[in-house]
Amino acid sequence: MNHLSRRDFLQQLTLAGIGISASGILSSYATAPAGMRLGLVTYQWGKDWDLPTLIANCEKTGLLAVELRTQHAHKVESNLSKKEREEVKKRFADSKVTCLGYGSNFEYHSPDAAVLKKNIEDTKTYIQLCKDIGATGIKIKPNDLPDSVPREKTIAQIAASFNEVGKFAGNLGQLVRVEVHGRYTQELPNMKAIFDQVTEPNVKICWNCNDEDLLAPGLEANFNAVKKWFGDTVHVRELNIGNYPYQQLMNLFKGINYNGWILLEARTEPADRVAAMREQLEVFKKMVG
C-alpha cells in the first residue's frame, strides 16, 4: 500500500468487489453518502466559478459533492499537467467536497466509425483524468438513434462502446455513469435495451429526470425497468419548479434504499446562486424526510 493513498486504496478495494445488491444499488462505495444527499452539477449555476470558488460555494451551501462539467471556468480538462492534476486532487482532499468526476459530452451512436473511435478514445483520456484528480468516475451519454440506421444496430454499437470504456475504467477503479439523455435514447425502454447488452459491472445508469420518464407505462414502471443498473448519481433540476413529480421520484428511491448523490443540474438564472443552492437543499431535505 505504500504507493497508494488511503482514498485510492479504499476506492480500488471497493471496486474490486463492486457487489450489486438484490435491489441493484451500488454497495458501499468509498465516497458514497449514507442515504441520499444533494450535490451539484456545474451545468449553469457553477459554470463560471473557478475551482476554489466552486468548492467554497459548495461548502457554504452544504452541497458536498460535485460533477465537473466540461468547458467550464474551473478548467479541469485533459490538458492539465501531472502537477496540476495533483493540485486539483489536493484541493478536494483538503475540503469537505467530494469530486465525483467529470461530466463529459462523449457519445457513441455515430454511424461514422472514425467519429465513434474518437469518442471512445477521448473518453479513455478523461477517465484517466478522473483517476488522477481523485474522482470516482465519468459521465457519458448514448446520445441518439439515427434514423438512417436500424435501431437494434445502433443499440448494440452503444452497448459495445460502453463495455469497452467500462473495461478501461474498471482497470483504473472508475465508474462509467451513463446519463439517460438524447433523442430516443432518453426513452427508458431504449435505455433498457442498451443495458441488456452491457456486461461491465462498473457501467451504471444516471437517472436524468426527463419528461420521457412519464411516458406509458408511467414513472414507477419505467423506474423499475432500469433500477438494477442505477449507480451512485442522479440528475435533477430545481426540485420546486416545473411539473416533474420529484416527490414521487424521491419516494421511489427511498423505497429501494438508494445510497447515492442527487445532483442538482439547475437551469434557471437566480440573482444569488448560493442562496438558491441553500433553498434547494431545504426543499430536498423535506422531500426525503
N, C-alpha and C positions, 0 to 999 in steps of 0.2 A: 504493500500500500504506500510505500514511501513516495512514489511518483504520482500519486493521486491525492487530490484534495478530498476532504471528508464528503463534500457535496457530490463530487464526481463518483466517489466510491458508492455512496448510497444510491445514486442515480443508476449506475451500472448494475448494482445488486438487485434493485427493484425490477429493472427491465429484463434482467436475466431470467427472472421468474415472474413474468409480467402478469400471469394469472388473471383470467377474467372470471368473475363470479357468475353465479347462476342468473343473476339479473342483468349480466352483460356490462357491468361497470368496471372500469379500470381500478384494480385494487391497490391500495396503499402506496400511491405514487409519492416519490420523495418530496415533491413540492406541493402536493395536493392539500387543500384545506380539509378540516374536519367539517363535513357537510358543505352546503353551498355558500359561497362567498362572492361578493361583487368585485370585479376588476374592470379594466379599461382596454378598449382597442383604440389606438391613436388614429381613428378614421377622420373625424372632424375636430373633436374637442382637444386633441393633443397634437394635431398635425404641424403646428407652428411653434411648438415648445422644444427647445434644445434638451439634451438628456438630463442635465442637472435640474432644470425647471420641471420637466415631466416627472421625475422621481419625487421632487419636493411636493408637487401638487397632488400626487397620488398619496403621499404620506399625510398631507394636510387633511385630505378628504376621507381616508380610510378605504380607498380603492387600492388594495395592496397587491395587485398583480397587473401586468401589462403585456399586451401583444403589440409589438412594434410594427407599424405599417411601413411599407416600402416608400421611398422617395419623400420622406417627411423630414422635418427640421432636426430631428435627433440624429439623423445621418448614420444610422447603423446599417452599413451596406458591406458588400463583399470586398470593396476596395480598402477596407481597414487593414492596417498592418498588424503584425503579431502583437506589438506593444499596445496599439490602440484597442485591439480586442481584449487584451488583458485589463486595460483601464476600464472598459465597459463592464467587464465581469466584476471588477472590484467595486465599481460604483454601486451595482446592485447588491453585492455581498455586504457592503457596508451600510445598506439601507434596510428598511422594512419591506421593500417592494420586491416581489418575485418577477423576474423576467421570464415569461412563459416562452417567448420565442418571437419568430418573425412572421408577419402577415404578408405573404407573397401573392403575386398575381399569376403564378405559373399555372398552365392549363394543358390538357392532354388530348384534346378532341380533334386537332387539325388533321385532315387527310394528307397534308404535305409531310412526308417523312422527315425532311430536314427541319421543319418547324417543330415537329414533335420531339426530335432528338435534342434540339437546342433547349427546349423547355425542361426535358429530363436532366440534361447535364447542368443547366443553370440551377435547378432545384438542388442537385447534389452539392454544388458550390455553396449554396445558402444553408444547407443542412450542416455543413462543416462550420460555417459562421455561427450558427446556433450553438453548436458544441463549444466553440471557442469562447463565446461570451457567457457561458454558464447557463444557457437556456435549456429547455426541455423538448423543444420541437418546432416544427414549421407548419404554417397553414398554407394549403394549396386549394385549387378549385378543379372541377371536372373539365369544361365550363360550358359545353354546348353539345347538341346532337345535330350535326349539319344535315340539311335536307337532301344533299346530294349523295349521301352515304347511307346504306341500310343501318337502322338504329342498333341492331344487335352487333354489327361490326364495330361501330364506334364505342359501344358499351364495353365490348371485350378489349378494345385498344386502351380505353381509360383504365380499366381494371388492371391490365398488364403493366401499364405505366405506374400505377400505384404500387404494384408489387415490386417493381424494380427500384423505385425510390425508397420504398419501405424497407427493403432488404439493406440498402445502403445506410439508411437512417438507423436501423436496428443495430448495425455494427458499431455505431457511434453513440448508442444509448439514447436515441432521439425518437420522439413520436412524429408521425405524419398526421396532421389534423385536416380532414377534408371538409371544407365549408360546403354546406348544401346551397349551391349557387349556380346560376347560369340558365340560359334558355333551355327548357325541357329538363335539364339535369337537376334543377331545383325542385322538380316534382318527385315526391318521395317514392313512388313505385319505380321510377328510373334510377334513383339513388340506390334502392334496394337491389335492383338488377345488377348494378355495378358491384356492389359489395358482396353479392352472392358469389362473385368470381375473385374476390380479394382473399389472398391466403396469408399475407403477412400480418401477424397479430398486433403490431405497433401502428397499423394504419387504422385510424378511427374517424368517426363522423363528428363534425362540429355542427350541431343544430343551429339554424340561422334565422328562425322566426320570419319566414316568408309567407305571403298571402296564400301561396300554393299549399301550405301545410293544412289549410282548411278545406281543400277540395275533398269531394267524396272519396272515401267513406268517413272523412272528418278527422279532426285533430288527434283524438285519442287513438284511433285505429292507425293513422299514419305514424304517430309516435311509437306505438307498439311494434310496428312493422320493422323499424330500424334500431330500436333501443339497445339491442345486443351489441351494436357496434359503437355506441357512444364512448367518447374519450373523456378528457378532463376539461374541455372548454365548450361553452355555448355562447352564441352571439345573440344579443337582444338590442332593440332600440330603446328609446325612452319609455320607461315602464308605465308612465301615466299619460301617454299621448297616443292617439290613434285607436283603432278598433281591434288590434290583435288581442286575443284572450290570454294575456300574460298570467293572470291569476290561475286559470285552468292549467296552463303550462307548468307553472311552479308546483301546483298540486301533483301533476303527473311526475315531475322529477322527484318530489318528496316521496311519492308512492314507491319509487324504486330505490330509495335511499341514495340518491345521486350525491357523489362526493367529487365536486369539481368547481371550476370557476365559471360564473355567469359574467360574461364580458360585455360591457356597455359599448355599443357601436353607435354612438349618438349621431343624429343627423341635423339637429336644429342649431341655431346660432344664438345662444343666450348671451346677454351682455356680460355676465360673470360666470364663466365656465366652472370655476372652483365651487361657487355656491350651488350651481346646477348639479355638480357631481355629488355634493353632500345631500342635496334634495333627493337624487335618485337612490342613494344609499338608504335613506329613511323609507322611501317607498318600497324598496327591495326587502328591508327588514320586516315590514308589515306583511308583505306577501308571503314570506317564508316562515313567519310566525316565530 
